């Protein structure tokens, strides 16, 4: 075995029992971690989402261990996510395992996972919240705003939003007020849809869109105390 192979850090998977069934954490460890980013998926996909994979690949170099979380419904092979209260219960059950490394934990997720992170952050003692593609409202129904969940996180929060996200374009978000424990910031990914896909005619490539996500999140994480 070469020294290079010896030093390589390998991702590991861990099953966690919760009150809503077994969940799964895939750990992407940093060599000298100072924070854990726990990030869950949305209601229509898993941890293979392009933004989650990009963050898992990039952030360990910045001292952040990334834990990609599969909610129990996803581990069970179900195609439809359960009600928000059930999602929150599953997340609470996973939290002790996320705290096990003894580091501050950033609660994160994409879409429905971002809502879960916001709803439970203060209760669980999250260090901060990373909300990827926060679904501010159902497509075409801006009157059904979920801004209260975002504004109620109670900890420093970063929203990363596609410029063409039908669940809420950046300009639709409320002004970033001071919230208990910090403020929320927003990074726009030009041309990005709800999955941060950009059309071929866009002025940026798909690769650059993902770089904007990882660079922006890395900078924000570096600013956290």
C-alpha positions in Angstrom: 0.0 0.0 0.0 1.4 3.4 -1.0 1.6 6.3 1.4 -0.9 8.1 -0.8 -3.4 5.4 -0.2 -2.7 5.3 3.5 -3.4 9.0 3.9 -6.5 9.0 1.8 -9.7 9.6 3.8 -12.6 7.4 2.7 -16.3 8.2 3.1 -18.2 5.8 5.4 -21.8 5.1 5.9 -23.6 4.7 9.2 -27.2 3.5 9.9 -29.1 5.3 12.6 -32.3 4.2 14.2 -35.0 6.9 14.7 -38.6 6.9 15.8 -39.6 6.9 12.1 -37.3 4.1 11.0 -33.6 3.7 10.1 -31.8 6.6 8.6 -28.4 6.7 6.9 -25.5 9.1 7.2 -22.7 9.1 4.7 -19.6 10.8 6.2 -17.1 12.7 4.1 -14.5 13.5 6.8 -12.1 16.4 6.8 -8.5 15.7 7.9 -8.6 18.4 10.6 -12.3 19.1 11.1 -13.6 22.1 13.0 -17.3 21.8 11.9 -19.8 19.3 10.7 -22.2 20.1 7.9 -25.2 17.8 8.1 -27.1 18.1 4.8 -30.3 16.2 3.9 -32.1 15.8 0.6 -35.4 17.1 -0.7 -38.7 15.4 -1.2 -38.1 14.3 -4.7 -34.5 13.0 -4.6 -31.6 11.7 -2.5 -28.1 12.6 -1.5 -27.0 12.1 -5.2 -28.2 15.7 -5.9 -25.5 17.7 -7.7 -25.2 20.4 -5.0 -24.9 17.9 -2.1 -22.3 15.9 -3.9 -20.3 19.0 -4.8 -20.3 20.2 -1.2 -19.2 16.8 0.0 -16.3 16.9 -2.4 -15.2 20.4 -1.7 -15.7 21.3 1.9 -13.5 18.8 3.7 -10.5 20.7 2.3 -11.9 23.7 4.3 -12.0 21.8 7.6 -15.6 20.8 7.3 -16.7 17.2 7.7 -19.8 16.7 5.5 -22.5 14.3 6.6 -25.0 13.5 3.9 -28.2 12.4 5.5 -30.8 10.1 4.0 -34.1 10.4 5.8 -35.9 7.1 6.9 -38.5 7.3 4.2 -35.8 7.4 1.6 -33.8 4.5 3.2 -37.0 2.5 3.2 -37.3 3.0 -0.6 -40.5 5.0 -0.5 -41.1 7.5 -3.3 -43.1 10.1 -1.5 -41.9 12.0 1.6 -44.1 12.0 4.7 -45.6 15.0 6.4 -43.3 17.7 7.7 -43.8 16.7 11.4 -42.6 13.1 10.5 -39.6 14.6 8.7 -38.7 16.7 11.7 -39.0 13.6 14.0 -36.6 11.7 11.8 -34.1 14.6 11.8 -34.3 14.8 15.6 -33.5 11.1 15.8 -30.4 11.5 13.6 -29.1 14.6 15.4 -27.2 12.7 18.3 -25.1 10.8 15.7 -24.3 14.1 13.9 -23.1 15.5 17.2 -21.0 12.4 18.0 -17.7 13.9 16.6 -18.0 16.6 19.3 -17.9 19.5 16.8 -20.4 22.3 16.1 -23.0 21.1 13.6 -24.4 23.2 10.8 -27.9 21.9 10.0 -28.4 21.9 6.2 -30.5 20.5 3.4 -32.0 21.1 0.1 -35.6 22.0 -0.6 -37.7 20.0 2.0 -34.5 19.2 3.8 -33.8 23.0 4.2 -37.2 23.5 5.7 -36.5 20.7 8.3 -33.2 22.3 9.2 -34.8 25.7 9.7 -37.7 24.4 11.7 -35.5 22.5 14.2 -32.3 24.5 14.3 -32.9 26.4 17.5 -34.4 23.4 19.3 -31.5 21.1 18.5 -28.8 23.7 19.1 -27.5 23.9 15.5 -24.5 26.2 15.0 -26.0 27.6 11.8 -28.3 26.6 8.9 -27.5 26.1 5.2 -30.6 26.2 3.1 -30.1 25.0 -0.4 -33.0 25.8 -2.8 -35.3 26.8 0.0 -38.9 26.3 -1.3 -40.2 29.7 -0.4 -43.6 28.8 -1.9 -45.2 26.2 -4.1 -44.6 27.0 -7.8 -47.0 29.6 -9.0 -48.4 30.2 -5.5 -46.4 33.0 -4.0 -49.2 33.8 -1.5 -48.4 30.5 0.3 -45.2 31.7 1.7 -42.9 29.7 4.0 -40.8 32.7 4.9 -41.7 32.2 8.6 -39.8 29.0 8.7 -36.7 30.6 7.2 -36.9 33.7 9.4 -37.5 31.6 12.5 -34.4 29.5 12.3 -32.8 31.6 15.1 -29.2 31.0 14.0 -27.0 32.4 11.3 -28.4 31.1 8.0 -27.2 31.0 4.4 -29.7 30.5 1.5 -28.3 29.4 -1.8 -31.0 29.9 -4.5 -31.2 29.4 -8.2 -32.0 32.6 -10.2 -34.8 30.7 -12.0 -36.1 28.6 -9.1 -39.9 28.3 -9.5 -40.2 27.6 -5.7 -38.9 31.1 -5.1 -36.6 33.4 -7.1 -34.0 35.4 -5.1 -35.9 38.6 -5.6 -39.0 37.1 -3.9 -37.3 36.5 -0.6 -38.0 38.9 2.2 -35.4 41.5 3.2 -32.8 39.9 5.3 -33.6 41.1 8.8 -31.6 40.4 11.9 -32.8 37.3 13.6 -32.0 35.8 17.0 -28.4 34.6 16.8 -27.5 36.2 13.5 -28.8 37.1 10.1 -29.7 35.3 6.9 -27.7 35.8 3.8 -28.5 34.8 0.2 -26.3 33.7 -2.6 -27.9 33.7 -6.1 -26.8 31.1 -8.6 -27.5 32.7 -12.0 -29.9 30.8 -14.3 -30.2 27.9 -11.8 -33.5 26.0 -11.4 -34.6 24.2 -8.2 -31.9 21.6 -8.7 -29.3 24.3 -9.8 -29.4 23.0 -13.3 -28.5 25.7 -15.8 -29.6 25.7 -19.5 -27.0 25.2 -22.2 -27.7 28.7 -23.5 -26.8 30.3 -20.1 -23.8 32.5 -19.7 -22.3 30.2 -17.2 -21.6 26.5 -17.4 -23.0 23.8 -15.1 -19.5 23.3 -13.7 -19.2 27.1 -12.8 -22.7 27.1 -11.2 -21.5 24.3 -8.8 -18.3 26.2 -8.2 -20.3 29.3 -7.2 -22.2 27.1 -4.7 -19.1 25.5 -3.1 -17.1 28.8 -3.1 -19.9 30.7 -1.5 -20.6 28.1 1.1 -16.9 27.7 1.9 -16.6 31.5 2.4 -19.6 31.6 4.6 -18.5 28.7 6.7 -15.1 30.4 7.2 -16.9 33.4 8.6 -18.7 31.4 11.3 -17.3 31.6 14.8 
